[in-house]
């Protein structure tokens, strides 16, 4: 296995990845490359747990605020931009720090994961979108479970866009979407991956407290401004956790208490899927989120720092 070139901090949402990255910046020359599928969108700040401007001044972050909420952003585009950012950081003699909980984004960098080259089939997508509208997302989830049980397990069934994409790939190729996702050593960036974990109920309590803080800090207003800008709740960006639930409240389709309960439950389920995804990765070094320290992580990362120093 090639020597690690970057440090990655991974784990479920709310576990403390950003806090650890900021602590590392107090001791080492690091810059963050975000591995989050939501922080790429402009004007979506509170509900994506985007680092504040002050935090980004203390610690440079890359791949944040890359596109507007109605612009497409793919894994392939993320890989291209992330690899370019990593190379620029290394050329400056600094340590690239990949931070995030989007398993596909992390794997896209660290494993060189490639996605199937299947162009969009707009007619097929429209048919499935209509079916999801008339029969509910459960109908598409059942179809996916039949042809690709691995993807059905991995993908949030309420993320209709991703479920449709998995069905679209199977429709075009006859092969499950999950088997089309292949790692490539040529594109992989060797990484020391540090995983943060908490006991499940402690993590859920932390998630719930964070959501309560977001709501008290203006998250409803953030969603309302996005809708007023013309960003439809059906957009992929707006289908993210919290945005879809609060959008329904803003549009009068639910009350805030119900939206909050649904938001918390959906986030618990997402965190559970993240833990399953990362738990299956044998190369991750797991540390307890409650006791981890920057010094502990830097001891593990010392060979990478030594390599950077020697290459200056």
Order of alpha helices (4+ residues) and beta strands (2+ residues): beta-alpha-beta-alpha-beta-alpha-beta-alpha-alpha-alpha-alpha-alpha-alpha-beta-alpha-alpha-alpha-alpha-beta-alpha
